[in-house]
C-alpha cells in the first residue's frame, strides 16, 4: 500500500481486492495510532474520513475501517489540496 502525505492529510492507496484493502488499511491505521501515541499525539476520529474509489461494480457496503473499535466515517466527497473530489466522478473517469 502506498501512502501520500501533505500537511495533515494522508492518502492511502491501493489494492485490487477490497477484502485485502480493508485488512491492510485497518492494520496501517493501528500502526498510525501507535506512532501517534508514542509521540504524544492523537488522531481526531471525528475529523477522519475515508473514500473508496473503484472502477469495478462491486458492493462496498461491507467495507469498514476501525480505529480502536471506533468506526471511521465513509464519505463520497472530499476536499484535497483545494480540489473537491467526488467518488462517482472518479469512478466514471477510470
N, C-alpha and C positions, 0 to 999 in steps of 0.2 A: 504494500500500500504506500502511496506517495503522499507526502504532506507538503502543503504550501502555506507559508506563514507571512502575514503582513500586519504589523502593529498588533492589535488584539484579535485579529481574525485568523482563523485557521481553516483550511480546506483539506479534507481527507478524501482521497480517491483511490482506487477504482478496483473493480473486480467483475468478472464475467458471470459470477454466481452470487445471487442475493444471500443465500444462507452463509456462504463463506465471508461475504462482505459484512454481514451483521455480526458474525463472530469476531472478525478482525477489528471492526470499529469498536465493539464493546471491550475487547482486550486493550486496544490503543487508549480508549478513554480511561480505563483503570490505570494504565501507566501514566497518563497525563495527570490524573488526580493524585497519584502517588508522588509524582515530581513536584506538583504544586504544593502539596502538604509538606514535603521535605524542605521546601524553600519558603515555608511560612506564607503561602499564598492560598487562594481558594478559587473555585470555579462557581460563578453565579449561574446556577441551574436555570433560574427563571429567564435569563437572557441567552441561554444556549439553545440553539435550534439546529435542525438538520433538514436537508432536502435531498430527495432521491431523483436522479436523472437517468432515464433508461430509454433505449430505443427499441426495447422489446415489449411486447404486450403480455406482461406477466403481472400477477397480483402482488402488490407491495403492501397490502393491508396488515400482514402479519409481521412486517419489519419493525423491530423495536430496538431502540438504543437506550440503555440504562446506565446511570452513574450512581453508585452506592444505593441501589434499589430505587432511584428516582428516574422516572421516565423522561427522556428528552423529547420536547415538543417537535413535531414534524411541521414544516411549513412548505407552501408551494411557491412563495415569492421570497426573495432575499436581496437586500441591497449590499453589493460587494464592490468596494472601491468606487462608489458613486454610481454604479450601474445597477438597475433593478433587473434581477434575473427571475424569470418565471419558469417553473418546471415544465409546463406544457410547451412553451415556445422552444425550449432547448430540445425536448423530445422530438418535435417536428423537424428541427434542423438536423438531427442525427440521421 
